[in-house]
Amino acid sequence: MADEPSEHRLRQAEGIVQSAMELVFSHGVSALSMSAIAQAAGVSRQTLYKYFPDVESVLRAAVQRSSHDTTSITEEETPVDQLRAFIQYVLGAAAAGHPSPSALESVLAPDTRAELEAHAKEVRGMLAVILRRGIDDGMFRPNLEPDGDADIVYRMVMALSDLVAQAEDVDGAIARAERSILAMVGYDR
């Protein structure tokens, strides 16, 4: 298993990606450069280049991490818990300094942008399954249209991420967003 990266290398790469995302969130996408990323991550440019050959590869790693992280949402027991987990994941990430996909889209190369869109499509499909299951279990209103309403839920949560990121009371903002979205799907308990 000599090809597997060490725990240190994984942590270092994760720190670099996190620092880059915080840089995008605080200063905008135009602030991204290899020098700025290295400085934000507290590593030399030489070290940075050992992990990532260019800014695009850092952004690609962020997209891939996001894809991996959302798979745990379906491990929750009920459709309500799954929907809450999705909302909390996305809005919590925004509050922690991760920029929304829409903030990154304009600077991504076409293949990375396609990868981000494929991930978004996967997430909307996952939300449709959650909504369908919620309807079947009598937790959500029966007149939901899972595919169309999944897209609405997805877009609402993404739009709310900027608001939550700027909120003084992040937990309160996430709770209000969660209540609004659950009310939209007809959950009233």
C-alpha positions as CSV (number, residue, x, y, z in Angstrom):
1,M,0.0,0.0,0.0
2,A,2.8,2.4,-0.8
3,D,0.6,4.4,-3.1
4,E,-1.8,5.4,-0.3
5,P,-1.2,8.9,1.0
6,S,-0.1,9.3,4.6
7,E,-2.4,10.7,7.2
8,H,-0.2,13.8,7.3
9,R,-0.5,14.3,3.5
10,L,-4.3,13.9,3.7
11,R,-4.5,16.5,6.5
12,Q,-2.2,18.8,4.7
13,A,-4.1,18.6,1.4
14,E,-7.4,19.1,3.3
15,G,-6.0,22.2,5.0
16,I,-4.9,23.6,1.7
17,V,-8.4,23.1,0.2
18,Q,-10.1,24.5,3.3
19,S,-7.8,27.6,3.3
20,A,-8.5,28.2,-0.4
21,M,-12.3,28.0,0.2
22,E,-12.0,30.4,3.1
23,L,-10.0,32.7,0.9
24,V,-12.7,32.6,-1.8
25,F,-15.4,33.2,0.8
26,S,-13.6,36.2,2.5
27,H,-12.0,37.8,-0.6
28,G,-13.8,36.4,-3.6
29,V,-12.6,34.1,-6.4
30,S,-10.4,36.8,-7.9
31,A,-8.2,36.5,-4.8
32,L,-7.2,32.9,-5.7
33,S,-3.6,32.5,-6.7
34,M,-1.1,29.8,-5.7
35,S,0.8,32.4,-3.6
36,A,-2.4,33.5,-1.8
37,I,-3.4,29.9,-1.2
38,A,0.0,29.0,0.2
39,Q,0.0,32.0,2.5
40,A,-3.6,31.3,3.7
41,A,-2.7,27.6,4.3
42,G,0.5,28.5,6.1
43,V,2.7,26.5,3.7
44,S,5.4,27.4,1.3
45,R,4.6,27.6,-2.5
46,Q,7.0,24.7,-2.9
47,T,4.9,22.6,-0.5
48,L,1.7,23.7,-2.2
49,Y,3.0,22.6,-5.6
50,K,3.7,19.1,-4.1
51,Y,0.0,18.8,-3.6
52,F,-1.6,20.8,-6.3
53,P,-0.2,21.9,-9.7
54,D,-2.5,24.9,-10.1
55,V,-5.5,26.8,-8.7
56,E,-7.9,24.7,-10.8
57,S,-6.7,21.5,-9.1
58,V,-7.4,23.0,-5.7
59,L,-10.9,23.9,-6.8
60,R,-11.4,20.4,-8.3
61,A,-10.4,18.9,-4.9
62,A,-13.0,21.1,-3.2
63,V,-15.7,19.9,-5.6
64,Q,-14.7,16.3,-5.1
65,R,-14.7,16.7,-1.3
66,S,-18.2,18.2,-1.4
67,S,-19.4,15.2,-3.5
68,H,-18.0,12.8,-1.0
69,D,-19.3,14.6,2.1
70,T,-23.0,14.7,1.0
71,T,-23.2,10.9,0.7
72,S,-23.6,10.6,4.5
73,I,-26.9,12.4,4.4
74,T,-28.7,9.3,3.2
75,E,-27.5,7.4,6.3
76,E,-30.0,9.2,8.4
77,E,-33.1,7.2,9.4
78,T,-36.1,9.2,8.3
79,P,-36.8,11.5,5.3
80,V,-37.1,14.4,7.7
81,D,-33.8,13.6,9.3
82,Q,-32.2,13.3,5.9
83,L,-33.6,16.6,4.7
84,R,-32.5,18.3,7.9
85,A,-29.0,16.7,7.5
86,F,-28.7,18.2,4.0
87,I,-29.8,21.6,5.1
88,Q,-27.4,21.6,8.1
89,Y,-24.6,20.3,6.0
90,V,-24.8,22.9,3.3
91,L,-25.6,25.8,5.6
92,G,-23.0,24.7,8.2
93,A,-20.4,24.6,5.4
94,A,-21.3,28.1,4.3
95,A,-21.1,29.3,7.9
96,A,-17.6,27.7,8.2
97,G,-16.4,29.6,5.2
98,H,-17.1,27.3,2.2
99,P,-18.3,29.3,-0.8
100,S,-21.4,28.1,-2.5
101,P,-21.1,26.3,-5.8
102,S,-22.5,29.3,-7.6
103,A,-19.6,31.4,-6.2
104,L,-17.1,29.0,-7.7
105,E,-18.8,28.3,-11.0
106,S,-17.6,31.3,-12.9
107,V,-13.9,30.5,-12.4
108,L,-13.9,26.8,-13.0
109,A,-12.6,25.2,-16.1
110,P,-15.3,23.6,-18.2
111,D,-14.5,20.0,-17.1
112,T,-14.5,21.0,-13.4
113,R,-17.7,23.0,-13.9
114,A,-19.2,19.9,-15.5
115,E,-18.1,17.8,-12.5
116,L,-19.7,20.4,-10.2
117,E,-22.9,20.2,-12.2
118,A,-22.9,16.4,-12.2
119,H,-22.6,16.5,-8.4
120,A,-25.4,19.0,-8.1
121,K,-27.6,16.7,-10.3
122,E,-26.7,13.8,-8.0
123,V,-27.7,15.8,-4.9
124,R,-31.0,16.9,-6.5
125,G,-31.7,13.2,-7.3
126,M,-30.9,12.3,-3.7
127,L,-33.3,15.0,-2.6
128,A,-36.0,13.7,-4.9
129,V,-35.6,10.2,-3.4
130,I,-35.9,11.8,0.1
131,L,-39.0,13.7,-0.9
132,R,-40.6,10.6,-2.5
133,R,-39.9,8.6,0.6
134,G,-41.3,11.3,2.8
135,I,-44.5,11.3,0.7
136,D,-44.8,7.5,0.9
137,D,-44.2,7.6,4.7
138,G,-46.9,10.3,5.1
139,M,-44.4,12.8,6.5
140,F,-44.6,15.2,3.6
141,R,-47.6,16.6,1.7
142,P,-48.9,14.2,-0.9
143,N,-49.0,16.7,-3.7
144,L,-45.3,17.3,-3.8
145,E,-43.6,16.7,-7.2
146,P,-40.4,15.1,-6.0
147,D,-38.2,15.9,-9.0
148,G,-39.3,19.5,-9.4
149,D,-39.6,20.2,-5.7
150,A,-36.1,18.7,-5.1
151,D,-34.7,21.3,-7.5
152,I,-36.5,24.0,-5.6
153,V,-35.3,22.7,-2.2
154,Y,-31.7,22.5,-3.6
155,R,-31.8,26.0,-5.0
156,M,-33.3,27.4,-1.8
157,V,-30.7,25.9,0.4
158,M,-27.9,27.1,-1.9
159,A,-29.4,30.6,-2.0
160,L,-29.7,30.6,1.8
161,S,-26.0,29.7,2.2
162,D,-24.8,33.3,1.6
163,L,-27.4,34.6,4.1
164,V,-26.4,32.1,6.8
165,A,-22.7,32.8,6.2
166,Q,-23.2,36.5,7.0
167,A,-25.6,35.9,9.9
168,E,-24.6,37.0,13.4
169,D,-26.7,34.1,14.9
170,V,-25.7,31.2,12.5
171,D,-27.6,28.5,14.5
172,G,-30.7,30.6,14.5
173,A,-30.4,31.3,10.8
174,I,-30.0,27.6,10.1
175,A,-33.0,26.7,12.3
176,R,-35.2,29.3,10.5
177,A,-34.1,28.0,7.1
178,E,-34.8,24.4,8.2
179,R,-38.3,25.3,9.5
180,S,-39.1,27.1,6.3
181,I,-38.0,24.3,4.0
182,L,-39.7,21.7,6.2
183,A,-42.9,23.7,6.1
184,M,-42.6,23.9,2.3
185,V,-42.6,20.2,2.0
186,G,-45.5,19.9,4.4
187,Y,-43.8,18.6,7.5
188,D,-45.6,20.1,10.5
189,R,-44.6,18.2,13.5
